[in-house]
Amino acid sequence: MSVNQTDGTTVPMSTMERLALAADAPSGIRFVGSSMTGGGESIYVSWRQIHDESLSVAAALQARGLGPGDHVAVLGPTSRELVTIVRACWMAGIASMVLPLPMRMGSLDTFIESTRARIRHGDAKLVLIDDQLAAFYQAAEGDPPIDSMNSVLPGSANVPGSDAYEAPTPDPERLVILQYTSGSTSEPKGVMIPDRVLTANIDAACTAAQMGAHEVLVSWLPVYHDMGLVGFLALPMTKGTDLVQAGPQDFLAHPGNWMQWISDWRGTATAGPNFSWVLATRALRRASDLDLSSLTLALSGAEPVDPNAVEAFVAAAEPFGFSAGSVFPAFGMAEVAIAGTFPRRGAGLVCDTVDREVLERDRVAKPVDIVDPDDLAVRARRLPLLGTAVPGLEMRVVDPETREPLPERHVGELLLRGTSVTPGYYKRPDATRALFHEDWLCTGDLAYLLDGQLVLCGRIKDVIIIGGRNVFPEDIERAVGDIEGVRAGNVIAFGMEGYKGKESVVVVAEVRADDPAAVRDAVHHRTLEVCGIPPRDVMLVKPSTLPKTSSGKLQRAKCRAEYLEETLELLES
């Protein structure tokens, strides 16, 4: 989307201009789920109404002295109010900082500490908190002003009408989003998303995914996560596309609701991390009277795509009209706003089956043809093809040490560059320097290229080096997750220095079982099968105690620290 200049040139239309234009589209947002509706019927609001209300909020922010270039932090569950405030920030030229919610009540101190660090590091000029969460975060010396989200919403005292709003001059370099990374491998950092990066990535995603004029997006993703904020809020808001929005808690409480919303509202596109498709699969096996034939883009991303989990979902969903070609395994990251590589829509899941030992020893993806499922699990890796770089981005795989490009099927670090790459991390010049090699963004992911498509192997920081082999923890975690009594998706494997300086493996697994000793023995043998050596330790822990990021990603480094500090919440045997 672009606008013509008086000199005959065109420039990309700003986020602010796109929102104003999209407000006139005959579409809107439908809030579903009990957290959104209070247990009642779904609530539909046109983009025009949301836009007019956001102009009043923008005027209220301007009346407080906030303006272009300022940052506003928002802490609240997914809601109509949150959507309106985020849109208002963008209309006022203010960068939104949507703060993660506490994952578990037991981690409240950690939540307060990390929230305060984000607010202060991000130079928030104002913090708006949902009344439900006000008791969890109290102002401390050095904090910016803190107020209720309700204080800036239409109908509240001293909130001006939309006619008081003054549109700022568009600026492609001005931040629209300050998105703090999840911290799955390191301390969270503030990714800067200026206007030009956001609009470029949204346009690229729509082109690559062949988004049509009559799409219906369905999302339960948290708005504080980049996939929820950019892919399933900013995109439909700026394109004038219909959106069905639920709260994450509505999905987690009843995973089958996700499929029901798609069926009820004829959803065409949705997304979720690998674990969510596993939960949806279980729900589908108990479901009836669903129609999933409208769903033509089922994106799996945000964490490694497990082919077995995808195929199980397809098998459970096909009786309800779902097509296997609608599976959409993709790669994205906050440092490119969200969309990195997309497959062709309709292609479905395509995997490369490679020799595990050659991959780990030589970092070469050697194709193998193994039919026996038991041999496949031990001797091979099935790796999904994640498509090509979205328009405006280009990718290459390089030797992590020399930075020289590698040929196809040779594993190295994935680099990206192009129109939707972040300029860096906010107030972190050291981290920004480390993020780039010349003008290439260093993702920290090990990958290879196959027929121009991306294949991910794992994170460089997480690789466990055993006897000259590069063992990927995901392989151990998935294999162990299949054991009865182990909670799938709740296993962490990491390396530890062992005898004579050689690295060994520690496996930590959440378990629900009557016989923990038998589970421990099974985990021991499964780990030996996968990586060739017995684990140094198998730690069985209580359900819901493994460290995770606010978006649900496993935190291997933090788990390793808890293991060393002996603070894991062990299961009583």
Backbone torsions as a table, in degrees:
resi	resn	phi	psi	omega
1	MET	NA	127.8	-177.2
2	SER	-143.6	166.2	178.1
3	VAL	-124.6	147.7	179.3
4	ASN	-82.4	140.1	177.8
5	GLN	-99.3	165.7	-179.5
6	THR	-65.4	-23.7	179.9
7	ASP	-88.1	6.4	177.0
8	GLY	92.8	-8.6	178.5
9	THR	-85.9	167.5	176.5
10	THR	-121.3	147.9	175.3
11	VAL	-130.1	150.9	179.2
12	PRO	-59.6	141.2	177.5
13	MET	-71.5	137.7	-177.1
14	SER	-73.2	165.3	176.1
15	THR	-57.2	-44.1	-179.3
16	MET	-60.4	-44.9	-179.9
17	GLU	-68.3	-36.4	178.8
18	ARG	-66.1	-41.0	178.6
19	LEU	-62.4	-42.3	-180.0
20	ALA	-64.6	-40.1	180.0
21	LEU	-69.5	-43.1	-177.1
22	ALA	-67.9	-19.5	179.4
23	ALA	-62.3	-22.8	-179.0
24	ASP	-90.3	-0.4	178.3
25	ALA	-71.7	146.5	179.9
26	PRO	-79.5	60.3	-174.3
27	SER	-151.0	178.2	-179.3
28	GLY	-176.0	-160.2	-177.0
29	ILE	-120.0	132.7	178.8
30	ARG	-111.4	118.7	179.4
31	PHE	-89.0	127.1	-179.0
32	VAL	-129.8	164.1	-179.4
33	GLY	93.7	149.6	-173.2
34	SER	-63.7	-31.5	-179.8
35	SER	-67.9	-24.2	-178.8
36	MET	-92.0	-32.4	-170.3
37	THR	-114.6	-1.2	-176.9
38	GLY	69.1	22.8	179.6
39	GLY	90.2	0.0	-178.5
40	GLY	-94.0	-158.4	-179.8
41	GLU	-70.9	162.7	176.5
42	SER	-61.4	154.7	-178.4
43	ILE	-120.2	119.4	-179.6
44	TYR	-103.3	131.5	177.8
45	VAL	-131.6	128.7	179.9
46	SER	-69.9	154.9	175.8
47	TRP	-62.1	-30.1	177.4
48	ARG	-61.4	-44.9	-179.5
49	GLN	-67.3	-43.3	177.3
50	ILE	-60.1	-40.0	-178.2
51	HIS	-66.1	-46.6	-179.8
52	ASP	-61.7	-40.2	177.9
53	GLU	-67.1	-36.0	179.3
54	SER	-67.7	-30.9	177.1
55	LEU	-65.9	-36.3	175.6
56	SER	-65.0	-41.5	177.9
57	VAL	-65.3	-41.8	177.8
58	ALA	-60.0	-41.4	177.8
59	ALA	-63.9	-37.3	178.5
60	ALA	-65.6	-39.5	177.1
61	LEU	-66.3	-41.3	177.4
62	GLN	-63.5	-36.8	179.5
63	ALA	-65.2	-22.7	177.6
64	ARG	-87.4	3.6	177.4
65	GLY	92.7	6.9	179.3
66	LEU	-86.4	145.1	-177.9
67	GLY	-155.8	-170.0	-176.6
68	PRO	-53.1	131.8	179.5
69	GLY	95.9	-14.3	177.5
70	ASP	-80.1	166.1	179.5
71	HIS	-122.7	136.7	175.8
72	VAL	-123.1	127.2	177.2
73	ALA	-93.8	138.4	-178.7
74	VAL	-128.6	128.0	-180.0
75	LEU	-123.6	109.7	-180.0
76	GLY	-176.6	159.4	177.1
77	PRO	-69.4	162.4	175.8
78	THR	-57.5	126.9	-175.2
79	SER	-164.0	168.1	175.0
80	ARG	-60.0	-38.9	-179.3
81	GLU	-63.9	-42.6	-179.9
82	LEU	-64.8	-44.6	178.3
83	VAL	-57.7	-44.5	-178.1
84	THR	-64.7	-41.6	-178.5
85	ILE	-68.4	-41.6	177.5
86	VAL	-60.4	-46.4	178.8
87	ARG	-61.8	-39.1	179.9
88	ALA	-63.7	-40.4	177.8
89	CYS	-58.0	-46.5	-177.6
90	TRP	-66.0	-35.8	178.4
91	MET	-69.0	-24.9	-179.8
92	ALA	-94.0	2.8	-178.5
93	GLY	76.7	19.1	-177.7
94	ILE	-101.5	137.5	177.3
95	ALA	-79.0	130.5	176.6
96	SER	-86.2	141.2	171.7
97	MET	-124.0	94.2	-179.9
98	VAL	-85.9	118.0	-171.2
99	LEU	-89.2	140.8	178.3
100	PRO	-63.7	150.2	176.1
101	LEU	-89.4	159.4	177.8
102	PRO	-65.0	129.5	-179.2
103	MET	-72.5	-44.0	-177.3
104	ARG	-138.0	141.0	-177.0
105	MET	-62.4	-26.3	179.7
106	GLY	-67.9	-17.7	-178.1
107	SER	-103.7	29.0	-174.5
108	LEU	-62.2	-40.7	179.2
109	ASP	-62.7	-41.7	178.2
110	THR	-64.5	-40.8	178.3
111	PHE	-59.9	-46.8	-179.5
112	ILE	-62.8	-43.1	-179.0
113	GLU	-63.2	-46.8	-178.2
114	SER	-70.2	-35.2	178.0
115	THR	-64.6	-46.1	179.6
116	ARG	-63.0	-38.7	179.4
117	ALA	-62.9	-41.6	179.3
118	ARG	-65.6	-45.7	-178.0
119	ILE	-59.5	-45.1	-176.8
120	ARG	-76.0	-43.8	179.8
121	HIS	-64.3	-35.6	-178.4
122	GLY	-81.6	3.6	177.8
123	ASP	54.0	42.2	177.7
124	ALA	-62.9	130.3	177.4
125	LYS	-85.7	-17.7	-179.4
126	LEU	-154.6	142.5	174.8
127	VAL	-118.1	123.0	177.7
128	LEU	-109.1	125.9	-174.8
129	ILE	-123.7	134.8	174.0
130	ASP	-62.1	140.0	-176.7
131	ASP	-57.0	-30.4	-180.0
132	GLN	-65.2	-23.7	-175.9
133	LEU	-107.9	0.5	-175.4
134	ALA	-57.3	-35.4	-177.1
135	ALA	-71.8	-18.8	-176.3
136	PHE	-85.6	-16.3	-177.8
137	TYR	-138.4	112.4	179.6
138	GLN	-106.9	145.2	-179.6
139	ALA	-63.9	142.1	175.9
140	ALA	-126.4	164.8	179.4
141	GLU	-58.3	129.8	-178.4
142	GLY	99.1	-9.3	177.7
143	ASP	-79.5	151.2	172.1
144	PRO	-72.6	173.5	177.4
145	PRO	-56.7	140.0	179.4
146	ILE	-121.3	133.1	-177.6
147	ASP	-144.7	167.8	177.2
148	SER	-73.8	144.0	174.1
149	MET	-57.1	-34.8	-178.2
150	ASN	-62.8	-23.8	-174.7
151	SER	-67.1	-17.8	-179.4
152	VAL	-112.0	2.4	-177.2
153	LEU	-86.4	152.2	178.8
154	PRO	-55.8	139.9	-179.0
155	GLY	97.9	-17.8	177.3
156	SER	-80.7	158.0	-179.0
157	ALA	-61.7	139.3	175.2
158	ASN	67.8	15.2	174.7
159	VAL	-92.7	118.4	-177.6
160	PRO	-71.8	166.5	176.6
161	GLY	-77.9	172.6	-177.6
162	SER	-64.0	-22.9	-179.2
163	ASP	-71.0	-12.6	177.6
164	ALA	-84.1	-9.3	-178.7
165	TYR	-68.4	136.1	176.8
166	GLU	-118.3	115.2	-177.2
167	ALA	-69.4	125.8	176.7
168	PRO	-77.5	164.1	176.7
169	THR	-72.1	129.5	178.9
170	PRO	-59.2	145.5	178.3
171	ASP	-144.2	111.4	-176.2
172	PRO	-62.5	-22.3	-178.1
173	GLU	-91.6	-8.5	-178.4
174	ARG	-73.8	138.1	-179.3
175	LEU	-66.7	134.0	171.6
176	VAL	-100.1	-37.5	-177.3
177	ILE	-133.5	135.9	165.9
178	LEU	-112.9	100.6	-170.7
179	GLN	-104.0	112.1	178.7
180	TYR	-80.0	131.6	-178.4
181	THR	-66.2	161.1	-171.2
182	SER	-71.0	-23.4	-178.3
183	GLY	80.4	26.2	-179.7
184	SER	-70.0	-26.4	179.5
185	THR	-124.5	-8.3	-177.8
186	SER	-161.7	-178.7	176.7
187	GLU	-65.0	141.6	-179.2
188	PRO	-58.8	143.5	178.5
189	LYS	-129.7	149.1	-177.7
190	GLY	-85.4	105.8	178.4
191	VAL	-78.6	125.9	179.5
192	MET	-86.2	122.5	178.0
193	ILE	-117.7	93.1	176.5
194	PRO	-74.1	168.5	-175.6
195	ASP	-54.3	-45.4	-175.9
196	ARG	-64.0	-34.1	-179.9
197	VAL	-71.4	-44.6	-179.5
198	LEU	-61.7	-50.3	-176.8
199	THR	-66.0	-37.8	179.0
200	ALA	-63.3	-41.9	-177.1
201	ASN	-72.6	-37.0	177.1
202	ILE	-62.7	-46.1	178.6
203	ASP	-61.6	-42.0	-178.9
204	ALA	-64.6	-43.1	-179.9
205	ALA	-63.2	-43.0	-179.8
206	CYS	-64.1	-40.7	178.5
207	THR	-66.4	-48.8	-176.3
208	ALA	-64.6	-34.5	-178.9
209	ALA	-90.1	2.5	179.2
210	GLN	53.4	47.4	-178.8
211	MET	-68.0	127.4	-179.6
212	GLY	-95.0	179.7	-176.1
213	ALA	-75.1	-18.4	-174.0
214	HIS	-119.1	33.7	176.6
215	GLU	-69.0	151.7	170.5
216	VAL	-127.2	107.4	-179.8
217	LEU	-85.7	140.1	178.6
218	VAL	-123.1	125.3	-175.2
219	SER	-143.0	138.8	167.8
220	TRP	-118.8	4.1	-173.5
221	LEU	-64.5	141.1	178.2
222	PRO	-63.2	139.2	-177.8
223	VAL	-73.0	-16.7	177.7
224	TYR	-80.4	-6.6	176.6
225	HIS	-99.0	146.0	-173.5
226	ASP	-62.2	-33.4	178.8
227	MET	-66.8	-38.3	178.1
228	GLY	-74.1	-42.1	-175.1
229	LEU	-72.7	-47.2	-176.6
230	VAL	-88.9	-55.2	-172.9
231	GLY	-68.7	-32.2	-174.3
232	PHE	-125.9	15.8	169.0
233	LEU	-134.2	-58.9	-179.7
234	ALA	-59.2	-39.9	-177.5
235	LEU	-63.4	-56.7	179.7
236	PRO	-65.2	-32.0	179.6
237	MET	-67.1	-37.9	-177.5
238	THR	-88.1	-17.3	179.3
239	LYS	-101.5	-8.1	-178.8
240	GLY	69.4	38.9	-178.0
241	THR	-101.5	145.3	177.9
242	ASP	-64.7	139.9	-179.8
243	LEU	-132.8	132.2	170.4
244	VAL	-106.0	115.9	-171.3
245	GLN	-118.6	125.7	173.8
246	ALA	-118.5	170.2	175.2
247	GLY	-91.1	148.8	177.8
248	PRO	-54.4	-36.9	-178.7
249	GLN	-65.7	-29.6	178.1
250	ASP	-68.3	-37.6	176.8
251	PHE	-70.4	-47.8	-175.6
252	LEU	-64.4	-34.1	178.6
253	ALA	-70.3	-37.3	-178.7
254	HIS	-143.2	84.5	-176.2
255	PRO	-56.5	-26.4	178.7
256	GLY	-66.0	-20.3	178.3
257	ASN	-59.3	-34.2	-179.1
258	TRP	-56.1	-50.7	-179.8
259	MET	-67.4	-33.1	179.0
260	GLN	-65.8	-40.6	178.8
261	TRP	-64.1	-40.8	177.8
262	ILE	-61.5	-44.3	-179.6
263	SER	-65.4	-46.2	-175.7
264	ASP	-65.0	-39.4	-171.2
265	TRP	-111.8	14.6	174.5
266	ARG	55.9	48.8	179.5
267	GLY	-62.3	137.9	178.9
268	THR	-104.8	-23.7	-177.0
269	ALA	-144.0	138.7	176.7
270	THR	-152.6	174.2	-177.4
271	ALA	-157.2	158.0	175.5
272	GLY	-174.0	160.0	174.8
273	PRO	-73.5	169.2	-174.5
274	ASN	-52.7	-44.0	-175.5
275	PHE	-61.9	-31.8	-177.0
276	SER	-69.8	-32.7	177.4
277	TRP	-70.7	-31.1	175.4
278	VAL	-64.9	-44.5	178.5
279	LEU	-65.1	-40.0	179.2
280	ALA	-64.1	-37.6	179.1
281	THR	-60.8	-46.2	179.1
282	ARG	-60.6	-40.4	-179.8
283	ALA	-67.0	-38.9	-178.7
284	LEU	-64.1	-30.7	-179.7
285	ARG	-67.2	-15.4	178.0
286	ARG	-109.9	2.7	-171.1
287	ALA	-90.4	166.1	173.6
288	SER	-154.3	161.8	174.3
289	ASP	58.4	41.6	173.8
290	LEU	-108.9	153.1	173.7
291	ASP	-130.8	104.1	-178.5
292	LEU	-104.6	17.6	-176.4
293	SER	-69.0	-21.2	-179.6
294	SER	-77.1	-18.7	-173.7
295	LEU	-79.0	109.7	-177.5
296	THR	-115.3	1.3	175.7
297	LEU	-144.4	103.5	179.1
298	ALA	-114.5	90.9	-171.9
299	LEU	-80.6	129.9	171.6
300	SER	-112.9	121.7	-177.5
301	GLY	-161.5	-168.8	177.9
302	ALA	77.0	-24.2	172.6
303	GLU	-148.3	163.1	-175.2
304	PRO	-52.6	136.9	-178.7
305	VAL	-83.0	122.0	179.0
306	ASP	-94.2	112.7	-178.4
307	PRO	-56.6	-37.5	179.5
308	ASN	-62.8	-40.5	179.2
309	ALA	-66.2	-40.0	179.4
310	VAL	-63.9	-46.0	-177.9
311	GLU	-66.7	-34.6	176.1
312	ALA	-65.4	-39.2	177.7
313	PHE	-64.5	-44.6	-180.0
314	VAL	-59.0	-44.1	-179.6
315	ALA	-62.3	-37.7	-180.0
316	ALA	-76.8	-28.5	-174.6
317	ALA	-92.0	-24.3	-177.5
318	GLU	-58.0	-38.6	177.5
319	PRO	-60.8	-15.1	179.8
320	PHE	-103.2	16.6	174.6
321	GLY	94.9	1.5	-180.0
322	PHE	-74.0	139.9	178.5
323	SER	-101.7	135.3	180.0
324	ALA	-59.1	-27.9	179.5
325	GLY	-67.8	-12.3	-178.9
326	SER	-81.1	-12.2	176.2
327	VAL	-62.1	137.1	-170.1
328	PHE	-137.0	77.6	178.9
329	PRO	-74.2	125.5	-171.9
330	ALA	-137.1	167.2	176.7
331	PHE	-123.4	136.3	175.9
332	GLY	-154.4	168.4	177.8
333	MET	-162.4	155.7	-177.5
334	ALA	-60.0	-29.7	-176.3
335	GLU	-70.1	-8.5	171.3
336	VAL	-121.2	27.8	-176.1
337	ALA	77.8	-56.2	170.4
338	ILE	-169.5	-58.3	-169.8
339	ALA	-80.6	124.1	177.3
340	GLY	-110.6	-61.3	176.2
341	THR	-132.3	140.0	177.6
342	PHE	-126.6	143.0	171.4
343	PRO	-80.3	176.8	173.9
344	ARG	-73.5	131.0	-179.9
345	ARG	-62.1	128.4	-179.3
346	GLY	99.8	-9.2	-177.1
347	ALA	-77.1	-25.2	-179.0
348	GLY	73.0	-166.1	-178.9
349	LEU	-81.4	125.1	174.5
350	VAL	-125.0	127.2	-176.3
351	CYS	-117.5	153.4	171.9
352	ASP	-108.9	120.1	179.9
353	THR	-98.4	118.7	-172.0
354	VAL	-127.9	158.7	178.7
355	ASP	-68.8	118.6	-175.8
356	ARG	-62.0	-45.3	-175.6
357	GLU	-66.9	-42.0	178.4
358	VAL	-64.0	-40.4	178.7
359	LEU	-61.5	-44.5	-176.7
360	GLU	-74.6	-34.8	-176.3
361	ARG	-85.9	-45.9	-172.6
362	ASP	-106.6	-6.3	-175.5
363	ARG	55.8	42.4	175.6
364	VAL	-127.9	133.7	-179.0
365	ALA	-89.4	90.7	-178.7
366	LYS	-89.2	121.0	-178.3
367	PRO	-65.9	142.8	175.1
368	VAL	-134.8	158.2	179.1
369	ASP	-122.6	95.7	-178.0
370	ILE	-118.9	128.6	-177.3
371	VAL	-98.4	-40.0	-176.7
372	ASP	-65.0	121.0	-177.1
373	PRO	-59.0	-35.7	179.9
374	ASP	-67.4	-42.8	176.8
375	ASP	-65.4	-37.4	-179.3
376	LEU	-59.6	-43.2	-177.1
377	ALA	-66.0	-32.0	-174.3
378	VAL	-95.6	-41.8	-170.8
379	ARG	-95.5	-14.8	-172.7
380	ALA	-134.0	163.9	170.0
381	ARG	-123.1	133.2	172.5
382	ARG	-100.5	118.1	-174.3
383	LEU	-118.7	124.7	-179.0
384	PRO	-69.9	141.8	170.3
385	LEU	-81.8	129.2	-172.1
386	LEU	-106.0	16.4	174.3
387	GLY	86.9	-168.5	-177.5
388	THR	-107.5	164.7	179.9
389	ALA	-60.3	138.8	178.6
390	VAL	-67.3	157.8	-178.4
391	PRO	-52.2	137.0	-178.9
392	GLY	94.0	-14.7	176.9
393	LEU	-112.7	151.1	169.0
394	GLU	-133.4	154.5	-176.8
395	MET	-132.1	155.8	172.5
396	ARG	-149.4	156.0	176.0
397	VAL	-113.1	127.8	-173.6
398	VAL	-128.0	160.6	171.2
399	ASP	-64.6	125.3	-175.8
400	PRO	-59.9	-23.5	-178.2
401	GLU	-94.0	-47.1	-175.8
402	THR	-91.1	-18.0	-177.1
403	ARG	66.9	15.7	176.8
404	GLU	-80.8	137.2	179.5
405	PRO	-59.9	144.8	-179.4
406	LEU	-108.2	151.6	176.4
407	PRO	-71.9	169.6	178.6
408	GLU	-56.4	147.5	179.0
409	ARG	71.4	4.6	174.2
410	HIS	-102.0	128.6	-172.7
411	VAL	-85.2	130.9	176.0
412	GLY	-155.7	-163.3	-179.2
413	GLU	-86.4	137.3	177.1
414	LEU	-79.9	127.4	174.5
415	LEU	-117.7	147.0	178.7
416	LEU	-132.1	151.0	169.6
417	ARG	-153.2	158.7	178.6
418	GLY	143.0	-163.4	-168.0
419	THR	-69.5	-25.6	-176.5
420	SER	-112.7	31.7	174.8
421	VAL	-91.8	132.8	178.9
422	THR	-58.2	148.7	171.9
423	PRO	-73.4	-12.3	178.0
424	GLY	144.8	-167.3	-179.3
425	TYR	-97.7	138.3	-175.3
426	TYR	-64.1	124.7	176.9
427	LYS	53.7	31.5	177.5
428	ARG	-132.8	68.9	-178.4
429	PRO	-59.7	-31.8	178.9
430	ASP	-64.9	-47.7	179.8
431	ALA	-67.7	-34.2	178.7
432	THR	-66.2	-42.8	177.7
433	ARG	-60.5	-42.2	-179.1
434	ALA	-69.2	-22.0	-177.1
435	LEU	-74.9	-24.3	-172.3
436	PHE	-117.9	146.0	164.6
437	HIS	-119.8	108.2	-169.6
438	GLU	56.1	-122.0	179.9
439	ASP	-103.6	17.3	179.0
440	TRP	-99.3	134.4	176.1
441	LEU	-83.6	126.1	-180.0
442	CYS	-91.1	111.8	-171.7
443	THR	-77.9	-22.8	-174.5
444	GLY	81.1	5.6	179.6
445	ASP	-100.0	138.1	171.6
446	LEU	-86.8	132.3	-173.4
447	ALA	-156.7	170.6	167.8
448	TYR	-143.4	165.6	179.7
449	LEU	-106.9	142.6	177.6
450	LEU	-139.7	114.2	-177.8
451	ASP	53.3	37.0	178.4
452	GLY	81.5	-2.9	179.7
453	GLN	-99.9	153.9	-178.6
454	LEU	-85.7	136.4	171.4
455	VAL	-128.0	119.4	-179.7
456	LEU	-92.3	142.4	178.3
457	CYS	-110.9	-33.0	-178.6
458	GLY	160.0	179.9	178.6
459	ARG	-88.6	138.0	-179.6
460	ILE	-57.7	-42.0	-176.3
461	LYS	-67.7	-21.4	-174.5
462	ASP	-95.7	-10.5	-176.6
463	VAL	-61.5	136.3	178.5
464	ILE	-105.6	120.0	-176.7
465	ILE	-95.3	114.4	-177.5
466	ILE	-128.4	113.4	177.3
467	GLY	56.5	38.1	180.0
468	GLY	82.0	0.6	178.3
469	ARG	-101.5	142.1	177.0
470	ASN	-95.9	92.9	-177.0
471	VAL	-85.3	131.1	-179.2
472	PHE	-94.0	124.9	-175.4
473	PRO	-59.3	-28.9	179.6
474	GLU	-58.2	-34.3	-179.1
475	ASP	-63.9	-44.6	178.6
476	ILE	-66.5	-45.2	-176.1
477	GLU	-61.5	-41.7	-179.6
478	ARG	-70.3	-41.1	179.8
479	ALA	-63.6	-43.0	179.2
480	VAL	-69.6	-34.0	-179.1
481	GLY	-63.3	-18.5	179.2
482	ASP	-82.6	-9.1	-177.6
483	ILE	-74.4	135.9	179.5
484	GLU	-62.7	131.3	-178.1
485	GLY	101.0	-21.7	177.3
486	VAL	-89.3	136.6	178.5
487	ARG	-79.5	108.4	-178.7
488	ALA	-56.7	137.2	-178.2
489	GLY	82.7	2.1	-179.3
490	ASN	-128.2	50.8	178.1
491	VAL	-130.5	136.6	176.6
492	ILE	-126.7	132.2	173.7
493	ALA	-119.9	139.3	177.2
494	PHE	-149.1	164.1	-178.1
495	GLY	-91.9	149.4	175.9
496	MET	-139.8	141.2	176.0
497	GLU	-68.2	131.5	-176.9
498	GLY	-119.0	-144.4	-175.3
499	TYR	-60.7	131.6	179.8
500	LYS	55.4	32.4	175.7
501	GLY	79.3	1.7	179.6
502	LYS	-79.1	142.4	-177.7
503	GLU	-79.7	141.2	176.0
504	SER	-128.0	-178.4	-172.5
505	VAL	-117.2	138.8	170.4
506	VAL	-117.1	133.7	178.8
507	VAL	-117.8	126.9	178.3
508	VAL	-118.7	124.5	-174.7
509	ALA	-134.9	136.1	171.2
510	GLU	-77.8	134.1	-171.5
511	VAL	-134.7	139.0	166.2
512	ARG	-124.7	103.6	-174.9
513	ALA	-156.6	149.9	176.7
514	ASP	-79.0	-23.0	-177.2
515	ASP	-127.7	79.2	-178.0
516	PRO	-58.3	-32.7	-178.5
517	ALA	-62.7	-40.1	178.8
518	ALA	-67.0	-38.5	177.9
519	VAL	-65.0	-43.6	179.8
520	ARG	-60.2	-41.6	179.3
521	ASP	-64.1	-40.9	179.3
522	ALA	-65.7	-40.2	178.3
523	VAL	-63.8	-42.1	178.6
524	HIS	-56.8	-50.0	-176.6
525	HIS	-70.4	-36.6	179.5
526	ARG	-66.1	-39.6	177.9
527	THR	-63.5	-41.7	178.0
528	LEU	-60.3	-40.8	179.4
529	GLU	-62.4	-40.8	-173.3
530	VAL	-76.4	-45.8	-171.3
531	CYS	-111.1	-3.2	172.5
532	GLY	88.5	-7.3	175.5
533	ILE	-134.1	152.3	177.7
534	PRO	-71.3	148.2	179.0
535	PRO	-67.8	147.0	176.0
536	ARG	-65.1	-39.0	-179.1
537	ASP	-148.6	144.4	168.0
538	VAL	-119.0	115.3	-177.3
539	MET	-110.1	116.5	177.6
540	LEU	-96.5	123.6	-174.7
541	VAL	-120.1	165.2	-178.4
542	LYS	-69.2	150.7	177.9
543	PRO	-57.4	145.1	176.0
544	SER	64.7	30.2	178.8
545	THR	-118.0	-10.2	176.5
546	LEU	-65.6	140.4	179.4
547	PRO	-68.8	132.2	178.6
548	LYS	-136.5	157.9	174.5
549	THR	-75.9	174.8	179.2
550	SER	-63.7	-21.0	179.0
551	SER	-98.1	6.6	174.3
552	GLY	93.3	6.8	179.3
553	LYS	-79.5	142.4	176.8
554	LEU	-66.6	139.5	179.5
555	GLN	-107.5	92.7	-175.7
556	ARG	-66.5	-42.5	-178.2
557	ALA	-63.3	-41.8	179.5
558	LYS	-68.0	-38.5	178.0
559	CYS	-62.5	-41.9	177.8
560	ARG	-61.0	-41.4	178.8
561	ALA	-64.2	-41.3	178.7
562	GLU	-65.6	-34.7	176.3
563	TYR	-63.3	-46.7	-179.3
564	LEU	-66.9	-34.3	179.8
565	GLU	-83.7	-4.5	-179.2
566	GLU	58.4	43.8	179.5
567	THR	-113.0	7.7	175.0
568	LEU	-63.3	142.8	179.9
569	GLU	-87.6	88.5	-172.4
570	LEU	-72.6	148.6	176.1
571	LEU	-76.4	136.7	177.3
572	GLU	-73.4	126.0	-177.5
573	SER	-98.5	NA	NA
